[in-house]
């Protein structure tokens, strides 16, 4: 496995984790500001992981790998 494919594999793993985290966010009614804040943090973390995955995918496509 070359470096580019290793980076692509890591990107896929990060994307999988981001998807799992996004699926953990319940869509039920929230009972207070603390629960809403928790939900928002989980969504932000999932979005951040998606950005990391995109950066890794871009790195995997660079010719120097």
C-alpha positions in Angstrom: 0.0 0.0 0.0 1.5 3.3 -1.0 1.3 6.5 1.0 -1.6 7.9 -1.1 -3.7 4.9 -0.6 -2.9 4.9 3.2 -4.0 8.5 3.4 -7.2 7.7 1.5 -7.9 4.8 3.9 -7.5 7.1 6.9 -9.8 9.6 5.2 -12.4 6.9 4.9 -12.1 5.9 8.5 -12.4 9.5 9.7 -15.5 10.0 7.4 -17.0 6.8 8.9 -16.4 8.0 12.5 -18.0 11.4 11.6 -21.0 9.6 10.2 -21.4 7.5 13.3 -21.1 10.5 15.5 -23.7 12.3 13.4 -26.0 9.3 13.8 -25.7 9.4 17.6 -27.3 12.8 17.8 -30.9 12.2 18.8 -33.6 14.0 17.0 -36.1 13.9 19.8 -37.3 16.9 21.7 -34.7 18.6 23.9 -35.5 19.4 27.5 -33.2 22.2 28.1 -30.3 24.4 27.0 -27.6 21.9 28.3 -29.0 19.1 26.0 -29.2 21.5 23.1 -25.6 22.6 23.7 -24.5 18.9 23.8 -26.3 18.2 20.5 -24.7 21.3 18.8 -21.2 20.2 20.0 -21.8 16.7 18.6 -22.8 18.2 15.3 -19.8 20.5 15.2 -17.5 17.6 16.0 -19.0 15.6 13.2 -18.6 18.6 10.8 -15.0 19.0 11.8 -14.2 15.4 11.2 -15.8 15.7 7.7 -13.5 18.6 7.0 -10.5 16.5 8.1 -11.6 13.7 5.9 -11.9 16.1 2.9 -8.3 17.4 3.6 -7.0 13.9 3.8 -8.7 13.0 0.5 -7.1 16.1 -1.1 -3.7 15.1 0.3 -4.1 11.5 -1.0 -4.6 12.9 -4.5 -1.5 15.1 -4.5 1.3 13.8 -6.8 4.0 14.0 -4.2 2.5 11.0 -2.3 
